[in-house]
Amino acid sequence: MIKDHIKAYTSLTTVCLLWTASTLVKPIYISSRFALRAIGKANDKHAVKVVTNE
């Protein structure tokens, strides 16, 4: 009885941890993609300035 209870509790905890991890990772992943895109645009502008100055 106690073993079954522990199994159920650990599986529930695992599901909760996975769900929490996925909900935390999604916004981080999306914001990092936006940040990378912004950095890429900034680098493009900088490259254009360097080219036009020469």
mmCIF file as gemmi writes it, N, C-alpha and C atoms, coordinates in Angstrom:
data_model
loop_
_atom_site.group_PDB
_atom_site.id
_atom_site.type_symbol
_atom_site.label_atom_id
_atom_site.label_alt_id
_atom_site.label_comp_id
_atom_site.label_asym_id
_atom_site.label_entity_id
_atom_site.label_seq_id
_atom_site.pdbx_PDB_ins_code
_atom_site.Cartn_x
_atom_site.Cartn_y
_atom_site.Cartn_z
_atom_site.occupancy
_atom_site.B_iso_or_equiv
_atom_site.pdbx_formal_charge
_atom_site.auth_seq_id
_atom_site.auth_asym_id
_atom_site.pdbx_PDB_model_num
ATOM 1 N N . MET Axp A 1 ? 0.835 -1.204 0 1 0 ? 1 A 1
ATOM 2 C CA . MET Axp A 1 ? 0 0 0 1 0 ? 1 A 1
ATOM 3 C C . MET Axp A 1 ? 0.873 1.259 0 1 0 ? 1 A 1
ATOM 4 N N . ILE Axp A 2 ? 1.854 1.292 0.899 1 0 ? 2 A 1
ATOM 5 C CA . ILE Axp A 2 ? 2.729 2.466 0.993 1 0 ? 2 A 1
ATOM 6 C C . ILE Axp A 2 ? 3.579 2.585 -0.267 1 0 ? 2 A 1
ATOM 7 N N . LYS Axp A 3 ? 4.059 1.457 -0.806 1 0 ? 3 A 1
ATOM 8 C CA . LYS Axp A 3 ? 4.878 1.488 -2.023 1 0 ? 3 A 1
ATOM 9 C C . LYS Axp A 3 ? 4.084 2.057 -3.196 1 0 ? 3 A 1
ATOM 10 N N . ASP Axp A 4 ? 2.833 1.637 -3.325 1 0 ? 4 A 1
ATOM 11 C CA . ASP Axp A 4 ? 1.983 2.153 -4.4 1 0 ? 4 A 1
ATOM 12 C C . ASP Axp A 4 ? 1.798 3.666 -4.249 1 0 ? 4 A 1
ATOM 13 N N . HIS Axp A 5 ? 1.616 4.098 -3.003 1 0 ? 5 A 1
ATOM 14 C CA . HIS Axp A 5 ? 1.424 5.515 -2.73 1 0 ? 5 A 1
ATOM 15 C C . HIS Axp A 5 ? 2.68 6.302 -3.131 1 0 ? 5 A 1
ATOM 16 N N . ILE Axp A 6 ? 3.851 5.775 -2.82 1 0 ? 6 A 1
ATOM 17 C CA . ILE Axp A 6 ? 5.115 6.437 -3.16 1 0 ? 6 A 1
ATOM 18 C C . ILE Axp A 6 ? 5.29 6.488 -4.68 1 0 ? 6 A 1
ATOM 19 N N . LYS Axp A 7 ? 4.955 5.384 -5.354 1 0 ? 7 A 1
ATOM 20 C CA . LYS Axp A 7 ? 5.053 5.362 -6.827 1 0 ? 7 A 1
ATOM 21 C C . LYS Axp A 7 ? 4.162 6.436 -7.438 1 0 ? 7 A 1
ATOM 22 N N . ALA Axp A 8 ? 2.94 6.52 -6.98 1 0 ? 8 A 1
ATOM 23 C CA . ALA Axp A 8 ? 1.995 7.504 -7.513 1 0 ? 8 A 1
ATOM 24 C C . ALA Axp A 8 ? 2.518 8.917 -7.252 1 0 ? 8 A 1
ATOM 25 N N . TYR Axp A 9 ? 3.061 9.142 -6.06 1 0 ? 9 A 1
ATOM 26 C CA . TYR Axp A 9 ? 3.568 10.459 -5.691 1 0 ? 9 A 1
ATOM 27 C C . TYR Axp A 9 ? 4.773 10.843 -6.556 1 0 ? 9 A 1
ATOM 28 N N . THR Axp A 10 ? 5.691 9.904 -6.776 1 0 ? 10 A 1
ATOM 29 C CA . THR Axp A 10 ? 6.885 10.214 -7.574 1 0 ? 10 A 1
ATOM 30 C C . THR Axp A 10 ? 6.512 10.482 -9.028 1 0 ? 10 A 1
ATOM 31 N N . SER Axp A 11 ? 5.565 9.706 -9.574 1 0 ? 11 A 1
ATOM 32 C CA . SER Axp A 11 ? 5.158 9.931 -10.962 1 0 ? 11 A 1
ATOM 33 C C . SER Axp A 11 ? 4.466 11.287 -11.094 1 0 ? 11 A 1
ATOM 34 N N . LEU Axp A 12 ? 3.659 11.642 -10.109 1 0 ? 12 A 1
ATOM 35 C CA . LEU Axp A 12 ? 2.971 12.926 -10.112 1 0 ? 12 A 1
ATOM 36 C C . LEU Axp A 12 ? 3.995 14.065 -10.031 1 0 ? 12 A 1
ATOM 37 N N . THR Axp A 13 ? 4.987 13.896 -9.161 1 0 ? 13 A 1
ATOM 38 C CA . THR Axp A 13 ? 6.039 14.905 -9.007 1 0 ? 13 A 1
ATOM 39 C C . THR Axp A 13 ? 6.807 15.064 -10.309 1 0 ? 13 A 1
ATOM 40 N N . THR Axp A 14 ? 7.117 13.948 -10.967 1 0 ? 14 A 1
ATOM 41 C CA . THR Axp A 14 ? 7.843 13.991 -12.237 1 0 ? 14 A 1
ATOM 42 C C . THR Axp A 14 ? 7.04 14.751 -13.282 1 0 ? 14 A 1
ATOM 43 N N . VAL Axp A 15 ? 5.742 14.469 -13.367 1 0 ? 15 A 1
ATOM 44 C CA . VAL Axp A 15 ? 4.877 15.16 -14.331 1 0 ? 15 A 1
ATOM 45 C C . VAL Axp A 15 ? 4.862 16.656 -14.037 1 0 ? 15 A 1
ATOM 46 N N . CYS Axp A 16 ? 4.738 17.011 -12.761 1 0 ? 16 A 1
ATOM 47 C CA . CYS Axp A 16 ? 4.709 18.424 -12.376 1 0 ? 16 A 1
ATOM 48 C C . CYS Axp A 16 ? 6.017 19.111 -12.742 1 0 ? 16 A 1
ATOM 49 N N . LEU Axp A 17 ? 7.144 18.45 -12.493 1 0 ? 17 A 1
ATOM 50 C CA . LEU Axp A 17 ? 8.448 19.025 -12.81 1 0 ? 17 A 1
ATOM 51 C C . LEU Axp A 17 ? 8.601 19.216 -14.311 1 0 ? 17 A 1
ATOM 52 N N . LEU Axp A 18 ? 8.199 18.218 -15.083 1 0 ? 18 A 1
ATOM 53 C CA . LEU Axp A 18 ? 8.301 18.32 -16.542 1 0 ? 18 A 1
ATOM 54 C C . LEU Axp A 18 ? 7.424 19.449 -17.068 1 0 ? 18 A 1
ATOM 55 N N . TRP Axp A 19 ? 6.202 19.553 -16.529 1 0 ? 19 A 1
ATOM 56 C CA . TRP Axp A 19 ? 5.285 20.605 -16.969 1 0 ? 19 A 1
ATOM 57 C C . TRP Axp A 19 ? 5.852 21.981 -16.63 1 0 ? 19 A 1
ATOM 58 N N . THR Axp A 20 ? 6.381 22.119 -15.41 1 0 ? 20 A 1
ATOM 59 C CA . THR Axp A 20 ? 6.975 23.39 -14.982 1 0 ? 20 A 1
ATOM 60 C C . THR Axp A 20 ? 8.162 23.733 -15.875 1 0 ? 20 A 1
ATOM 61 N N . ALA Axp A 21 ? 9.001 22.742 -16.152 1 0 ? 21 A 1
ATOM 62 C CA . ALA Axp A 21 ? 10.174 22.968 -16.996 1 0 ? 21 A 1
ATOM 63 C C . ALA Axp A 21 ? 9.748 23.421 -18.385 1 0 ? 21 A 1
ATOM 64 N N . SER Axp A 22 ? 8.745 22.769 -18.953 1 0 ? 22 A 1
ATOM 65 C CA . SER Axp A 22 ? 8.302 23.123 -20.307 1 0 ? 22 A 1
ATOM 66 C C . SER Axp A 22 ? 7.699 24.524 -20.336 1 0 ? 22 A 1
ATOM 67 N N . THR Axp A 23 ? 6.941 24.902 -19.291 1 0 ? 23 A 1
ATOM 68 C CA . THR Axp A 23 ? 6.345 26.234 -19.27 1 0 ? 23 A 1
ATOM 69 C C . THR Axp A 23 ? 7.4 27.305 -19.052 1 0 ? 23 A 1
ATOM 70 N N . LEU Axp A 24 ? 8.48 26.966 -18.341 1 0 ? 24 A 1
ATOM 71 C CA . LEU Axp A 24 ? 9.557 27.931 -18.128 1 0 ? 24 A 1
ATOM 72 C C . LEU Axp A 24 ? 10.44 28.048 -19.362 1 0 ? 24 A 1
ATOM 73 N N . VAL Axp A 25 ? 10.665 26.925 -20.04 1 0 ? 25 A 1
ATOM 74 C CA . VAL Axp A 25 ? 11.578 26.914 -21.188 1 0 ? 25 A 1
ATOM 75 C C . VAL Axp A 25 ? 10.976 27.657 -22.384 1 0 ? 25 A 1
ATOM 76 N N . LYS Axp A 26 ? 9.678 27.525 -22.607 1 0 ? 26 A 1
ATOM 77 C CA . LYS Axp A 26 ? 9.043 28.161 -23.775 1 0 ? 26 A 1
ATOM 78 C C . LYS Axp A 26 ? 9.299 29.666 -23.843 1 0 ? 26 A 1
ATOM 79 N N . PRO Axp A 27 ? 8.968 30.452 -22.797 1 0 ? 27 A 1
ATOM 80 C CA . PRO Axp A 27 ? 9.224 31.901 -22.886 1 0 ? 27 A 1
ATOM 81 C C . PRO Axp A 27 ? 10.703 32.235 -23.007 1 0 ? 27 A 1
ATOM 82 N N . ILE Axp A 28 ? 11.562 31.443 -22.333 1 0 ? 28 A 1
ATOM 83 C CA . ILE Axp A 28 ? 13.009 31.681 -22.428 1 0 ? 28 A 1
ATOM 84 C C . ILE Axp A 28 ? 13.465 31.441 -23.859 1 0 ? 28 A 1
ATOM 85 N N . TYR Axp A 29 ? 12.975 30.351 -24.457 1 0 ? 29 A 1
ATOM 86 C CA . TYR Axp A 29 ? 13.346 30.013 -25.832 1 0 ? 29 A 1
ATOM 87 C C . TYR Axp A 29 ? 12.874 31.102 -26.798 1 0 ? 29 A 1
ATOM 88 N N . ILE Axp A 30 ? 11.639 31.546 -26.627 1 0 ? 30 A 1
ATOM 89 C CA . ILE Axp A 30 ? 11.082 32.574 -27.516 1 0 ? 30 A 1
ATOM 90 C C . ILE Axp A 30 ? 11.849 33.883 -27.363 1 0 ? 30 A 1
ATOM 91 N N . SER Axp A 31 ? 12.114 34.293 -26.113 1 0 ? 31 A 1
ATOM 92 C CA . SER Axp A 31 ? 12.818 35.557 -25.894 1 0 ? 31 A 1
ATOM 93 C C . SER Axp A 31 ? 14.255 35.48 -26.393 1 0 ? 31 A 1
ATOM 94 N N . SER Axp A 32 ? 14.896 34.313 -26.259 1 0 ? 32 A 1
ATOM 95 C CA . SER Axp A 32 ? 16.265 34.185 -26.752 1 0 ? 32 A 1
ATOM 96 C C . SER Axp A 32 ? 16.28 34.252 -28.277 1 0 ? 32 A 1
ATOM 97 N N . ARG Axp A 33 ? 15.246 33.716 -28.927 1 0 ? 33 A 1
ATOM 98 C CA . ARG Axp A 33 ? 15.157 33.815 -30.393 1 0 ? 33 A 1
ATOM 99 C C . ARG Axp A 33 ? 15.016 35.269 -30.812 1 0 ? 33 A 1
ATOM 100 N N . PHE Axp A 34 ? 14.179 36.027 -30.082 1 0 ? 34 A 1
ATOM 101 C CA . PHE Axp A 34 ? 14.011 37.452 -30.388 1 0 ? 34 A 1
ATOM 102 C C . PHE Axp A 34 ? 15.326 38.195 -30.174 1 0 ? 34 A 1
ATOM 103 N N . ALA Axp A 35 ? 16.021 37.85 -29.083 1 0 ? 35 A 1
ATOM 104 C CA . ALA Axp A 35 ? 17.293 38.512 -28.771 1 0 ? 35 A 1
ATOM 105 C C . ALA Axp A 35 ? 18.317 38.221 -29.859 1 0 ? 35 A 1
ATOM 106 N N . LEU Axp A 36 ? 18.392 36.964 -30.282 1 0 ? 36 A 1
ATOM 107 C CA . LEU Axp A 36 ? 19.342 36.598 -31.343 1 0 ? 36 A 1
ATOM 108 C C . LEU Axp A 36 ? 19.008 37.335 -32.628 1 0 ? 36 A 1
ATOM 109 N N . ARG Axp A 37 ? 17.719 37.439 -32.934 1 0 ? 37 A 1
ATOM 110 C CA . ARG Axp A 37 ? 17.294 38.134 -34.148 1 0 ? 37 A 1
ATOM 111 C C . ARG Axp A 37 ? 17.667 39.617 -34.071 1 0 ? 37 A 1
ATOM 112 N N . ALA Axp A 38 ? 17.459 40.22 -32.887 1 0 ? 38 A 1
ATOM 113 C CA . ALA Axp A 38 ? 17.8 41.633 -32.697 1 0 ? 38 A 1
ATOM 114 C C . ALA Axp A 38 ? 19.298 41.842 -32.829 1 0 ? 38 A 1
ATOM 115 N N . ILE Axp A 39 ? 20.096 40.928 -32.256 1 0 ? 39 A 1
ATOM 116 C CA . ILE Axp A 39 ? 21.552 41.017 -32.364 1 0 ? 39 A 1
ATOM 117 C C . ILE Axp A 39 ? 21.969 40.887 -33.823 1 0 ? 39 A 1
ATOM 118 N N . GLY Axp A 40 ? 21.336 39.977 -34.54 1 0 ? 40 A 1
ATOM 119 C CA . GLY Axp A 40 ? 21.63 39.787 -35.961 1 0 ? 40 A 1
ATOM 120 C C . GLY Axp A 40 ? 21.345 41.049 -36.759 1 0 ? 40 A 1
ATOM 121 N N . LYS Axp A 41 ? 20.212 41.702 -36.465 1 0 ? 41 A 1
ATOM 122 C CA . LYS Axp A 41 ? 19.86 42.948 -37.163 1 0 ? 41 A 1
ATOM 123 C C . LYS Axp A 41 ? 20.867 44.048 -36.838 1 0 ? 41 A 1
ATOM 124 N N . ALA Axp A 42 ? 21.266 44.131 -35.57 1 0 ? 42 A 1
ATOM 125 C CA . ALA Axp A 42 ? 22.234 45.143 -35.146 1 0 ? 42 A 1
ATOM 126 C C . ALA Axp A 42 ? 23.569 44.908 -35.852 1 0 ? 42 A 1
ATOM 127 N N . ASN Axp A 43 ? 23.974 43.648 -35.965 1 0 ? 43 A 1
ATOM 128 C CA . ASN Axp A 43 ? 25.22 43.318 -36.651 1 0 ? 43 A 1
ATOM 129 C C . ASN Axp A 43 ? 25.136 43.685 -38.126 1 0 ? 43 A 1
ATOM 130 N N . ASP Axp A 44 ? 23.985 43.454 -38.748 1 0 ? 44 A 1
ATOM 131 C CA . ASP Axp A 44 ? 23.795 43.815 -40.159 1 0 ? 44 A 1
ATOM 132 C C . ASP Axp A 44 ? 23.936 45.319 -40.343 1 0 ? 44 A 1
ATOM 133 N N . LYS Axp A 45 ? 23.306 46.095 -39.451 1 0 ? 45 A 1
ATOM 134 C CA . LYS Axp A 45 ? 23.391 47.558 -39.545 1 0 ? 45 A 1
ATOM 135 C C . LYS Axp A 45 ? 24.827 48.018 -39.383 1 0 ? 45 A 1
ATOM 136 N N . HIS Axp A 46 ? 25.53 47.414 -38.437 1 0 ? 46 A 1
ATOM 137 C CA . HIS Axp A 46 ? 26.927 47.775 -38.187 1 0 ? 46 A 1
ATOM 138 C C . HIS Axp A 46 ? 27.779 47.447 -39.411 1 0 ? 46 A 1
ATOM 139 N N . ALA Axp A 47 ? 27.537 46.28 -39.992 1 0 ? 47 A 1
ATOM 140 C CA . ALA Axp A 47 ? 28.29 45.871 -41.183 1 0 ? 47 A 1
ATOM 141 C C . ALA Axp A 47 ? 28.035 46.839 -42.336 1 0 ? 47 A 1
ATOM 142 N N . VAL Axp A 48 ? 26.783 47.266 -42.485 1 0 ? 48 A 1
ATOM 143 C CA . VAL Axp A 48 ? 26.437 48.203 -43.556 1 0 ? 48 A 1
ATOM 144 C C . VAL Axp A 48 ? 27.162 49.528 -43.338 1 0 ? 48 A 1
ATOM 145 N N . LYS Axp A 49 ? 27.218 50.001 -42.096 1 0 ? 49 A 1
ATOM 146 C CA . LYS Axp A 49 ? 27.913 51.26 -41.775 1 0 ? 49 A 1
ATOM 147 C C . LYS Axp A 49 ? 29.398 51.141 -42.142 1 0 ? 49 A 1
ATOM 148 N N . VAL Axp A 50 ? 30.009 50.031 -41.789 1 0 ? 50 A 1
ATOM 149 C CA . VAL Axp A 50 ? 31.436 49.833 -42.07 1 0 ? 50 A 1
ATOM 150 C C . VAL Axp A 50 ? 31.668 49.845 -43.572 1 0 ? 50 A 1
ATOM 151 N N . VAL Axp A 51 ? 30.814 49.172 -44.313 1 0 ? 51 A 1
ATOM 152 C CA . VAL Axp A 51 ? 30.961 49.091 -45.764 1 0 ? 51 A 1
ATOM 153 C C . VAL Axp A 51 ? 30.78 50.48 -46.393 1 0 ? 51 A 1
ATOM 154 N N . THR Axp A 52 ? 29.773 51.228 -45.951 1 0 ? 52 A 1
ATOM 155 C CA . THR Axp A 52 ? 29.5 52.54 -46.544 1 0 ? 52 A 1
ATOM 156 C C . THR Axp A 52 ? 30.591 53.554 -46.176 1 0 ? 52 A 1
ATOM 157 N N . ASN Axp A 53 ? 31.185 53.414 -45.002 1 0 ? 53 A 1
ATOM 158 C CA . ASN Axp A 53 ? 32.269 54.331 -44.609 1 0 ? 53 A 1
ATOM 159 C C . ASN Axp A 53 ? 33.499 54.142 -45.48 1 0 ? 53 A 1
ATOM 160 N N . GLU Axp A 54 ? 33.744 52.939 -45.895 1 0 ? 54 A 1
ATOM 161 C CA . GLU Axp A 54 ? 34.892 52.675 -46.768 1 0 ? 54 A 1
ATOM 162 C C . GLU Axp A 54 ? 34.508 53.092 -48.173 1 0 ? 54 A 1
